[in-house]
């Protein structure tokens, strides 16, 4: 088993946009647009070592073998519901990707993840899965999602979030040391309700304007 890593994607453009997202007065519209922009920028790093294959093409001058990614081999796995905010930006960059969904909610008392939906494309053994959830807080949902995803036997799994708490990183890395984690920031910790501090609040509510 390879030892996966935590990749902190701290490009100044991402940091700037993340700061704007954290502001409590930021509108739903603006929050959503910024998350879309950040996810496009993060997609570059997340797909950096994706395998390519050579395709024969013709330039105006001659034939050549030129590299392409097989987008259909990538599956973006959106953790409902806030993962949807990451999905659009990623799809702008990898439009041919397949999409899976995992529905999980956090029991507000125990903070344990409860599954209510699971749908993946066929032939997962041929595909690289990229799990999307903006907030890696306790890590319970992430661990449950990756547990479930591994039952479909994908070629590889990466986990992408916007913000991570040290507790969530530790939990996910201990449970799934083979999964690379990509995050734009590692925050200080969690409050008693499992929210990331300083964080940005409830990502789903801010994204969908439900509070
Ligand atoms: N989920 C959120 O939306 N925000 C947090 O801070 C933690 C989990």
Boltz pocket constraint, residues with backbone or C-beta under 6 A from the ligand:
constraints:
  - pocket:
      binder: B
      contacts: [[A, 82], [A, 135], [A, 137], [A, 194], [A, 195], [A, 196], [A, 197], [A, 199], [A, 200], [A, 201], [A, 202], [A, 203], [A, 204]]
      max_distance: 6.0
